[in-house]
Amino acid sequence: MHACRYGRVVPKTNTAYWEKKRTLTVNRDKKNAEALLEKGWDCLILWECEIKREYDQVKKQIIAFLDESSL
């Protein structure tokens, strides 16, 4: 997870299920990103909350990523 407050909310029901699901998702995403990097791909991770709140910053981030990746 990242620093977003929404990612730290503990569900009131099915807590064990959601905790396990979150952990598995984080581990899967990390494994997939590492596999892509090992194959020479560049990875840019964007969080939904950032896209919604920080559109201009995310736009700059994407442009910079694409500029660097095209080298």
PDB file of N, CA, C and O in Angstrom:
ATOM      1  N   MET A   1       0.843  -1.185   0.000  1.00  0.00           N
ATOM      2  CA  MET A   1       0.000   0.000   0.000  1.00  0.00           C
ATOM      3  C   MET A   1       0.883   1.241   0.000  1.00  0.00           C
ATOM      4  O   MET A   1       2.107   1.152   0.096  1.00  0.00           O
ATOM      5  N   HIS A   2       0.260   2.360  -0.106  1.00  0.00           N
ATOM      6  CA  HIS A   2       1.001   3.613  -0.064  1.00  0.00           C
ATOM      7  C   HIS A   2       0.420   4.484   1.051  1.00  0.00           C
ATOM      8  O   HIS A   2      -0.382   4.019   1.861  1.00  0.00           O
ATOM      9  N   ALA A   3       0.823   5.712   1.079  1.00  0.00           N
ATOM     10  CA  ALA A   3       0.502   6.584   2.214  1.00  0.00           C
ATOM     11  C   ALA A   3      -0.932   7.118   2.228  1.00  0.00           C
ATOM     12  O   ALA A   3      -1.303   7.841   3.152  1.00  0.00           O
ATOM     13  N   CYS A   4      -1.721   6.789   1.253  1.00  0.00           N
ATOM     14  CA  CYS A   4      -3.095   7.288   1.179  1.00  0.00           C
ATOM     15  C   CYS A   4      -3.912   6.811   2.375  1.00  0.00           C
ATOM     16  O   CYS A   4      -3.810   5.654   2.786  1.00  0.00           O
ATOM     17  N   ARG A   5      -4.716   7.703   2.927  1.00  0.00           N
ATOM     18  CA  ARG A   5      -5.520   7.341   4.093  1.00  0.00           C
ATOM     19  C   ARG A   5      -6.565   6.284   3.747  1.00  0.00           C
ATOM     20  O   ARG A   5      -6.963   5.506   4.615  1.00  0.00           O
ATOM     21  N   TYR A   6      -7.009   6.244   2.510  1.00  0.00           N
ATOM     22  CA  TYR A   6      -8.013   5.261   2.111  1.00  0.00           C
ATOM     23  C   TYR A   6      -7.445   3.844   2.137  1.00  0.00           C
ATOM     24  O   TYR A   6      -8.173   2.888   2.404  1.00  0.00           O
ATOM     25  N   GLY A   7      -6.172   3.706   1.866  1.00  0.00           N
ATOM     26  CA  GLY A   7      -5.546   2.400   1.894  1.00  0.00           C
ATOM     27  C   GLY A   7      -5.343   1.857   3.286  1.00  0.00           C
ATOM     28  O   GLY A   7      -5.040   0.676   3.455  1.00  0.00           O
ATOM     29  N   ARG A   8      -5.505   2.704   4.290  1.00  0.00           N
ATOM     30  CA  ARG A   8      -5.311   2.280   5.679  1.00  0.00           C
ATOM     31  C   ARG A   8      -6.625   2.065   6.425  1.00  0.00           C
ATOM     32  O   ARG A   8      -6.617   1.704   7.602  1.00  0.00           O
ATOM     33  N   VAL A   9      -7.739   2.283   5.757  1.00  0.00           N
ATOM     34  CA  VAL A   9      -9.037   2.096   6.402  1.00  0.00           C
ATOM     35  C   VAL A   9      -9.247   0.613   6.664  1.00  0.00           C
ATOM     36  O   VAL A   9      -9.072  -0.216   5.770  1.00  0.00           O
ATOM     37  N   VAL A  10      -9.619   0.289   7.881  1.00  0.00           N
ATOM     38  CA  VAL A  10      -9.898  -1.093   8.253  1.00  0.00           C
ATOM     39  C   VAL A  10     -11.400  -1.320   8.112  1.00  0.00           C
ATOM     40  O   VAL A  10     -12.192  -0.648   8.772  1.00  0.00           O
ATOM     41  N   PRO A  11     -11.794  -2.256   7.264  1.00  0.00           N
ATOM     42  CA  PRO A  11     -13.222  -2.525   7.106  1.00  0.00           C
ATOM     43  C   PRO A  11     -13.855  -2.989   8.418  1.00  0.00           C
ATOM     44  O   PRO A  11     -13.199  -3.637   9.234  1.00  0.00           O
ATOM     45  N   LYS A  12     -15.107  -2.661   8.613  1.00  0.00           N
ATOM     46  CA  LYS A  12     -15.804  -3.036   9.845  1.00  0.00           C
ATOM     47  C   LYS A  12     -16.307  -4.481   9.794  1.00  0.00           C
ATOM     48  O   LYS A  12     -16.514  -5.097  10.840  1.00  0.00           O
ATOM     49  N   THR A  13     -16.501  -5.018   8.614  1.00  0.00           N
ATOM     50  CA  THR A  13     -16.946  -6.401   8.473  1.00  0.00           C
ATOM     51  C   THR A  13     -15.939  -7.170   7.630  1.00  0.00           C
ATOM     52  O   THR A  13     -15.241  -6.591   6.797  1.00  0.00           O
ATOM     53  N   ASN A  14     -15.871  -8.459   7.849  1.00  0.00           N
ATOM     54  CA  ASN A  14     -14.969  -9.335   7.096  1.00  0.00           C
ATOM     55  C   ASN A  14     -13.522  -8.856   7.156  1.00  0.00           C
ATOM     56  O   ASN A  14     -12.796  -8.935   6.165  1.00  0.00           O
ATOM     57  N   THR A  15     -13.111  -8.370   8.297  1.00  0.00           N
ATOM     58  CA  THR A  15     -11.784  -7.762   8.452  1.00  0.00           C
ATOM     59  C   THR A  15     -10.663  -8.699   8.038  1.00  0.00           C
ATOM     60  O   THR A  15      -9.747  -8.286   7.326  1.00  0.00           O
ATOM     61  N   ALA A  16     -10.717  -9.945   8.466  1.00  0.00           N
ATOM     62  CA  ALA A  16      -9.649 -10.902   8.141  1.00  0.00           C
ATOM     63  C   ALA A  16      -9.572 -11.136   6.637  1.00  0.00           C
ATOM     64  O   ALA A  16      -8.482 -11.209   6.070  1.00  0.00           O
ATOM     65  N   TYR A  17     -10.728 -11.255   5.991  1.00  0.00           N
ATOM     66  CA  TYR A  17     -10.758 -11.452   4.534  1.00  0.00           C
ATOM     67  C   TYR A  17     -10.090 -10.296   3.813  1.00  0.00           C
ATOM     68  O   TYR A  17      -9.248 -10.513   2.942  1.00  0.00           O
ATOM     69  N   TRP A  18     -10.459  -9.053   4.170  1.00  0.00           N
ATOM     70  CA  TRP A  18      -9.931  -7.889   3.472  1.00  0.00           C
ATOM     71  C   TRP A  18      -8.445  -7.679   3.750  1.00  0.00           C
ATOM     72  O   TRP A  18      -7.704  -7.238   2.870  1.00  0.00           O
ATOM     73  N   GLU A  19      -8.013  -7.988   4.952  1.00  0.00           N
ATOM     74  CA  GLU A  19      -6.589  -7.864   5.265  1.00  0.00           C
ATOM     75  C   GLU A  19      -5.778  -8.845   4.419  1.00  0.00           C
ATOM     76  O   GLU A  19      -4.739  -8.486   3.865  1.00  0.00           O
ATOM     77  N   LYS A  20      -6.257 -10.072   4.328  1.00  0.00           N
ATOM     78  CA  LYS A  20      -5.571 -11.077   3.506  1.00  0.00           C
ATOM     79  C   LYS A  20      -5.576 -10.658   2.031  1.00  0.00           C
ATOM     80  O   LYS A  20      -4.556 -10.760   1.349  1.00  0.00           O
ATOM     81  N   LYS A  21      -6.722 -10.189   1.550  1.00  0.00           N
ATOM     82  CA  LYS A  21      -6.837  -9.764   0.151  1.00  0.00           C
ATOM     83  C   LYS A  21      -5.880  -8.613  -0.147  1.00  0.00           C
ATOM     84  O   LYS A  21      -5.203  -8.620  -1.175  1.00  0.00           O
ATOM     85  N   ARG A  22      -5.821  -7.634   0.736  1.00  0.00           N
ATOM     86  CA  ARG A  22      -4.907  -6.500   0.546  1.00  0.00           C
ATOM     87  C   ARG A  22      -3.456  -6.960   0.511  1.00  0.00           C
ATOM     88  O   ARG A  22      -2.686  -6.536  -0.350  1.00  0.00           O
ATOM     89  N   THR A  23      -3.083  -7.830   1.452  1.00  0.00           N
ATOM     90  CA  THR A  23      -1.709  -8.327   1.505  1.00  0.00           C
ATOM     91  C   THR A  23      -1.354  -9.080   0.229  1.00  0.00           C
ATOM     92  O   THR A  23      -0.282  -8.874  -0.342  1.00  0.00           O
ATOM     93  N   LEU A  24      -2.251  -9.950  -0.216  1.00  0.00           N
ATOM     94  CA  LEU A  24      -2.003 -10.702  -1.450  1.00  0.00           C
ATOM     95  C   LEU A  24      -1.890  -9.768  -2.655  1.00  0.00           C
ATOM     96  O   LEU A  24      -1.052  -9.988  -3.530  1.00  0.00           O
ATOM     97  N   THR A  25      -2.712  -8.746  -2.707  1.00  0.00           N
ATOM     98  CA  THR A  25      -2.671  -7.794  -3.817  1.00  0.00           C
ATOM     99  C   THR A  25      -1.353  -7.025  -3.830  1.00  0.00           C
ATOM    100  O   THR A  25      -0.738  -6.868  -4.885  1.00  0.00           O
ATOM    101  N   VAL A  26      -0.919  -6.550  -2.675  1.00  0.00           N
ATOM    102  CA  VAL A  26       0.352  -5.821  -2.586  1.00  0.00           C
ATOM    103  C   VAL A  26       1.500  -6.724  -3.022  1.00  0.00           C
ATOM    104  O   VAL A  26       2.363  -6.302  -3.792  1.00  0.00           O
ATOM    105  N   ASN A  27       1.515  -7.960  -2.536  1.00  0.00           N
ATOM    106  CA  ASN A  27       2.582  -8.890  -2.899  1.00  0.00           C
ATOM    107  C   ASN A  27       2.566  -9.217  -4.391  1.00  0.00           C
ATOM    108  O   ASN A  27       3.619  -9.295  -5.022  1.00  0.00           O
ATOM    109  N   ARG A  28       1.366  -9.407  -4.956  1.00  0.00           N
ATOM    110  CA  ARG A  28       1.235  -9.682  -6.389  1.00  0.00           C
ATOM    111  C   ARG A  28       1.738  -8.511  -7.223  1.00  0.00           C
ATOM    112  O   ARG A  28       2.478  -8.701  -8.188  1.00  0.00           O
ATOM    113  N   ASP A  29       1.337  -7.308  -6.850  1.00  0.00           N
ATOM    114  CA  ASP A  29       1.764  -6.128  -7.603  1.00  0.00           C
ATOM    115  C   ASP A  29       3.276  -5.953  -7.550  1.00  0.00           C
ATOM    116  O   ASP A  29       3.901  -5.617  -8.557  1.00  0.00           O
ATOM    117  N   LYS A  30       3.861  -6.177  -6.386  1.00  0.00           N
ATOM    118  CA  LYS A  30       5.317  -6.057  -6.234  1.00  0.00           C
ATOM    119  C   LYS A  30       6.027  -7.098  -7.094  1.00  0.00           C
ATOM    120  O   LYS A  30       6.994  -6.785  -7.788  1.00  0.00           O
ATOM    121  N   LYS A  31       5.545  -8.327  -7.042  1.00  0.00           N
ATOM    122  CA  LYS A  31       6.141  -9.408  -7.836  1.00  0.00           C
ATOM    123  C   LYS A  31       6.044  -9.106  -9.335  1.00  0.00           C
ATOM    124  O   LYS A  31       7.009  -9.307 -10.073  1.00  0.00           O
ATOM    125  N   ASN A  32       4.891  -8.628  -9.780  1.00  0.00           N
ATOM    126  CA  ASN A  32       4.706  -8.310 -11.198  1.00  0.00           C
ATOM    127  C   ASN A  32       5.602  -7.161 -11.645  1.00  0.00           C
ATOM    128  O   ASN A  32       6.172  -7.208 -12.735  1.00  0.00           O
ATOM    129  N   ALA A  33       5.729  -6.139 -10.819  1.00  0.00           N
ATOM    130  CA  ALA A  33       6.601  -5.004 -11.161  1.00  0.00           C
ATOM    131  C   ALA A  33       8.059  -5.462 -11.243  1.00  0.00           C
ATOM    132  O   ALA A  33       8.783  -5.067 -12.157  1.00  0.00           O
ATOM    133  N   GLU A  34       8.485  -6.284 -10.302  1.00  0.00           N
ATOM    134  CA  GLU A  34       9.860  -6.795 -10.323  1.00  0.00           C
ATOM    135  C   GLU A  34      10.112  -7.638 -11.563  1.00  0.00           C
ATOM    136  O   GLU A  34      11.179  -7.544 -12.171  1.00  0.00           O
ATOM    137  N   ALA A  35       9.138  -8.462 -11.944  1.00  0.00           N
ATOM    138  CA  ALA A  35       9.286  -9.300 -13.141  1.00  0.00           C
ATOM    139  C   ALA A  35       9.408  -8.435 -14.399  1.00  0.00           C
ATOM    140  O   ALA A  35      10.213  -8.729 -15.283  1.00  0.00           O
ATOM    141  N   LEU A  36       8.620  -7.388 -14.474  1.00  0.00           N
ATOM    142  CA  LEU A  36       8.707  -6.490 -15.627  1.00  0.00           C
ATOM    143  C   LEU A  36      10.064  -5.789 -15.673  1.00  0.00           C
ATOM    144  O   LEU A  36      10.672  -5.683 -16.738  1.00  0.00           O
ATOM    145  N   LEU A  37      10.535  -5.316 -14.533  1.00  0.00           N
ATOM    146  CA  LEU A  37      11.839  -4.647 -14.468  1.00  0.00           C
ATOM    147  C   LEU A  37      12.961  -5.598 -14.880  1.00  0.00           C
ATOM    148  O   LEU A  37      13.884  -5.194 -15.587  1.00  0.00           O
ATOM    149  N   GLU A  38      12.888  -6.848 -14.448  1.00  0.00           N
ATOM    150  CA  GLU A  38      13.899  -7.835 -14.815  1.00  0.00           C
ATOM    151  C   GLU A  38      13.928  -8.086 -16.324  1.00  0.00           C
ATOM    152  O   GLU A  38      14.972  -8.432 -16.876  1.00  0.00           O
ATOM    153  N   LYS A  39      12.792  -7.914 -16.985  1.00  0.00           N
ATOM    154  CA  LYS A  39      12.705  -8.115 -18.431  1.00  0.00           C
ATOM    155  C   LYS A  39      13.014  -6.844 -19.216  1.00  0.00           C
ATOM    156  O   LYS A  39      12.892  -6.814 -20.441  1.00  0.00           O
ATOM    157  N   GLY A  40      13.415  -5.795 -18.498  1.00  0.00           N
ATOM    158  CA  GLY A  40      13.806  -4.563 -19.164  1.00  0.00           C
ATOM    159  C   GLY A  40      12.711  -3.532 -19.342  1.00  0.00           C
ATOM    160  O   GLY A  40      12.934  -2.505 -19.983  1.00  0.00           O
ATOM    161  N   TRP A  41      11.551  -3.774 -18.800  1.00  0.00           N
ATOM    162  CA  TRP A  41      10.450  -2.820 -18.888  1.00  0.00           C
ATOM    163  C   TRP A  41      10.584  -1.771 -17.788  1.00  0.00           C
ATOM    164  O   TRP A  41      11.104  -2.052 -16.708  1.00  0.00           O
ATOM    165  N   ASP A  42      10.117  -0.582 -18.069  1.00  0.00           N
ATOM    166  CA  ASP A  42      10.005   0.456 -17.049  1.00  0.00           C
ATOM    167  C   ASP A  42       8.578   0.403 -16.493  1.00  0.00           C
ATOM    168  O   ASP A  42       7.636   0.091 -17.222  1.00  0.00           O
ATOM    169  N   CYS A  43       8.426   0.706 -15.220  1.00  0.00           N
ATOM    170  CA  CYS A  43       7.110   0.656 -14.581  1.00  0.00           C
ATOM    171  C   CYS A  43       6.770   2.014 -13.979  1.00  0.00           C
ATOM    172  O   CYS A  43       7.610   2.666 -13.360  1.00  0.00           O
ATOM    173  N   LEU A  44       5.553   2.413 -14.169  1.00  0.00           N
ATOM    174  CA  LEU A  44       5.030   3.616 -13.532  1.00  0.00           C
ATOM    175  C   LEU A  44       3.764   3.205 -12.792  1.00  0.00           C
ATOM    176  O   LEU A  44       2.808   2.719 -13.398  1.00  0.00           O
ATOM    177  N   ILE A  45       3.765   3.402 -11.495  1.00  0.00           N
ATOM    178  CA  ILE A  45       2.610   3.030 -10.683  1.00  0.00           C
ATOM    179  C   ILE A  45       1.819   4.288 -10.354  1.00  0.00           C
ATOM    180  O   ILE A  45       2.346   5.244  -9.785  1.00  0.00           O
ATOM    181  N   LEU A  46       0.551   4.267 -10.721  1.00  0.00           N
ATOM    182  CA  LEU A  46      -0.349   5.383 -10.446  1.00  0.00           C
ATOM    183  C   LEU A  46      -1.465   4.889  -9.544  1.00  0.00           C
ATOM    184  O   LEU A  46      -2.050   3.832  -9.783  1.00  0.00           O
ATOM    185  N   TRP A  47      -1.753   5.656  -8.514  1.00  0.00           N
ATOM    186  CA  TRP A  47      -2.811   5.314  -7.576  1.00  0.00           C
ATOM    187  C   TRP A  47      -4.072   6.094  -7.926  1.00  0.00           C
ATOM    188  O   TRP A  47      -4.007   7.269  -8.285  1.00  0.00           O
ATOM    189  N   GLU A  48      -5.200   5.440  -7.818  1.00  0.00           N
ATOM    190  CA  GLU A  48      -6.484   6.059  -8.148  1.00  0.00           C
ATOM    191  C   GLU A  48      -6.694   7.369  -7.401  1.00  0.00           C
ATOM    192  O   GLU A  48      -7.165   8.347  -7.982  1.00  0.00           O
ATOM    193  N   CYS A  49      -6.347   7.396  -6.116  1.00  0.00           N
ATOM    194  CA  CYS A  49      -6.568   8.605  -5.323  1.00  0.00           C
ATOM    195  C   CYS A  49      -5.701   9.765  -5.829  1.00  0.00           C
ATOM    196  O   CYS A  49      -6.120  10.921  -5.771  1.00  0.00           O
ATOM    197  N   GLU A  50      -4.501   9.462  -6.321  1.00  0.00           N
ATOM    198  CA  GLU A  50      -3.636  10.510  -6.857  1.00  0.00           C
ATOM    199  C   GLU A  50      -4.201  11.066  -8.156  1.00  0.00           C
ATOM    200  O   GLU A  50      -4.172  12.274  -8.391  1.00  0.00           O
ATOM    201  N   ILE A  51      -4.712  10.180  -8.992  1.00  0.00           N
ATOM    202  CA  ILE A  51      -5.260  10.608 -10.279  1.00  0.00           C
ATOM    203  C   ILE A  51      -6.457  11.523 -10.056  1.00  0.00           C
ATOM    204  O   ILE A  51      -6.622  12.521 -10.758  1.00  0.00           O
ATOM    205  N   LYS A  52      -7.289  11.182  -9.081  1.00  0.00           N
ATOM    206  CA  LYS A  52      -8.481  11.988  -8.809  1.00  0.00           C
ATOM    207  C   LYS A  52      -8.141  13.360  -8.229  1.00  0.00           C
ATOM    208  O   LYS A  52      -8.761  14.359  -8.592  1.00  0.00           O
ATOM    209  N   ARG A  53      -7.144  13.411  -7.318  1.00  0.00           N
ATOM    210  CA  ARG A  53      -6.876  14.656  -6.592  1.00  0.00           C
ATOM    211  C   ARG A  53      -5.747  15.487  -7.193  1.00  0.00           C
ATOM    212  O   ARG A  53      -5.744  16.711  -7.067  1.00  0.00           O
ATOM    213  N   GLU A  54      -4.811  14.844  -7.831  1.00  0.00           N
ATOM    214  CA  GLU A  54      -3.599  15.533  -8.261  1.00  0.00           C
ATOM    215  C   GLU A  54      -3.384  15.375  -9.763  1.00  0.00           C
ATOM    216  O   GLU A  54      -2.299  14.994 -10.202  1.00  0.00           O
ATOM    217  N   TYR A  55      -4.408  15.664 -10.541  1.00  0.00           N
ATOM    218  CA  TYR A  55      -4.379  15.424 -11.978  1.00  0.00           C
ATOM    219  C   TYR A  55      -3.174  16.079 -12.648  1.00  0.00           C
ATOM    220  O   TYR A  55      -2.466  15.424 -13.413  1.00  0.00           O
ATOM    221  N   ASP A  56      -2.933  17.350 -12.374  1.00  0.00           N
ATOM    222  CA  ASP A  56      -1.824  18.053 -13.035  1.00  0.00           C
ATOM    223  C   ASP A  56      -0.477  17.435 -12.682  1.00  0.00           C
ATOM    224  O   ASP A  56       0.393  17.310 -13.544  1.00  0.00           O
ATOM    225  N   GLN A  57      -0.300  17.051 -11.430  1.00  0.00           N
ATOM    226  CA  GLN A  57       0.952  16.424 -11.000  1.00  0.00           C
ATOM    227  C   GLN A  57       1.129  15.060 -11.673  1.00  0.00           C
ATOM    228  O   GLN A  57       2.225  14.715 -12.116  1.00  0.00           O
ATOM    229  N   VAL A  58       0.055  14.300 -11.741  1.00  0.00           N
ATOM    230  CA  VAL A  58       0.117  12.981 -12.387  1.00  0.00           C
ATOM    231  C   VAL A  58       0.416  13.138 -13.871  1.00  0.00           C
ATOM    232  O   VAL A  58       1.185  12.362 -14.437  1.00  0.00           O
ATOM    233  N   LYS A  59      -0.179  14.122 -14.492  1.00  0.00           N
ATOM    234  CA  LYS A  59       0.084  14.382 -15.913  1.00  0.00           C
ATOM    235  C   LYS A  59       1.573  14.655 -16.129  1.00  0.00           C
ATOM    236  O   LYS A  59       2.171  14.115 -17.060  1.00  0.00           O
ATOM    237  N   LYS A  60       2.169  15.480 -15.287  1.00  0.00           N
ATOM    238  CA  LYS A  60       3.611  15.764 -15.387  1.00  0.00           C
ATOM    239  C   LYS A  60       4.422  14.493 -15.160  1.00  0.00           C
ATOM    240  O   LYS A  60       5.421  14.258 -15.840  1.00  0.00           O
ATOM    241  N   GLN A  61       3.994  13.684 -14.212  1.00  0.00           N
ATOM    242  CA  GLN A  61       4.685  12.437 -13.901  1.00  0.00           C
ATOM    243  C   GLN A  61       4.658  11.493 -15.110  1.00  0.00           C
ATOM    244  O   GLN A  61       5.670  10.870 -15.431  1.00  0.00           O
ATOM    245  N   ILE A  62       3.529  11.389 -15.764  1.00  0.00           N
ATOM    246  CA  ILE A  62       3.407  10.521 -16.939  1.00  0.00           C
ATOM    247  C   ILE A  62       4.285  11.031 -18.074  1.00  0.00           C
ATOM    248  O   ILE A  62       4.975  10.246 -18.723  1.00  0.00           O
ATOM    249  N   ILE A  63       4.265  12.323 -18.314  1.00  0.00           N
ATOM    250  CA  ILE A  63       5.084  12.902 -19.385  1.00  0.00           C
ATOM    251  C   ILE A  63       6.560  12.661 -19.114  1.00  0.00           C
ATOM    252  O   ILE A  63       7.303  12.276 -20.017  1.00  0.00           O
ATOM    253  N   ALA A  64       6.987  12.884 -17.881  1.00  0.00           N
ATOM    254  CA  ALA A  64       8.391  12.649 -17.529  1.00  0.00           C
ATOM    255  C   ALA A  64       8.753  11.177 -17.688  1.00  0.00           C
ATOM    256  O   ALA A  64       9.833  10.856 -18.184  1.00  0.00           O
ATOM    257  N   PHE A  65       7.873  10.293 -17.279  1.00  0.00           N
ATOM    258  CA  PHE A  65       8.116   8.853 -17.415  1.00  0.00           C
ATOM    259  C   PHE A  65       8.274   8.469 -18.882  1.00  0.00           C
ATOM    260  O   PHE A  65       9.192   7.733 -19.242  1.00  0.00           O
ATOM    261  N   LEU A  66       7.384   8.966 -19.715  1.00  0.00           N
ATOM    262  CA  LEU A  66       7.451   8.640 -21.139  1.00  0.00           C
ATOM    263  C   LEU A  66       8.700   9.238 -21.784  1.00  0.00           C
ATOM    264  O   LEU A  66       9.315   8.601 -22.639  1.00  0.00           O
ATOM    265  N   ASP A  67       9.077  10.438 -21.393  1.00  0.00           N
ATOM    266  CA  ASP A  67      10.301  11.057 -21.911  1.00  0.00           C
ATOM    267  C   ASP A  67      11.536  10.232 -21.542  1.00  0.00           C
ATOM    268  O   ASP A  67      12.408  10.006 -22.381  1.00  0.00           O
ATOM    269  N   GLU A  68      11.607   9.788 -20.294  1.00  0.00           N
ATOM    270  CA  GLU A  68      12.737   8.982 -19.837  1.00  0.00           C
ATOM    271  C   GLU A  68      12.736   7.608 -20.494  1.00  0.00           C
ATOM    272  O   GLU A  68      13.798   7.081 -20.822  1.00  0.00           O
ATOM    273  N   SER A  69      11.568   7.027 -20.689  1.00  0.00           N
ATOM    274  CA  SER A  69      11.468   5.687 -21.259  1.00  0.00           C
ATOM    275  C   SER A  69      11.834   5.652 -22.731  1.00  0.00           C
ATOM    276  O   SER A  69      12.221   4.606 -23.251  1.00  0.00           O
ATOM    277  N   SER A  70      11.715   6.776 -23.398  1.00  0.00           N
ATOM    278  CA  SER A  70      12.002   6.802 -24.829  1.00  0.00           C
ATOM    279  C   SER A  70      13.472   6.974 -25.133  1.00  0.00           C
ATOM    280  O   SER A  70      13.864   6.961 -26.300  1.00  0.00           O
ATOM    281  N   LEU A  71      14.310   7.138 -24.094  1.00  0.00           N
ATOM    282  CA  LEU A  71      15.742   7.316 -24.326  1.00  0.00           C
ATOM    283  C   LEU A  71      16.405   6.070 -24.809  1.00  0.00           C
ATOM    284  O   LEU A  71      17.613   6.066 -25.049  1.00  0.00           O
TER     285      LEU A  71
END
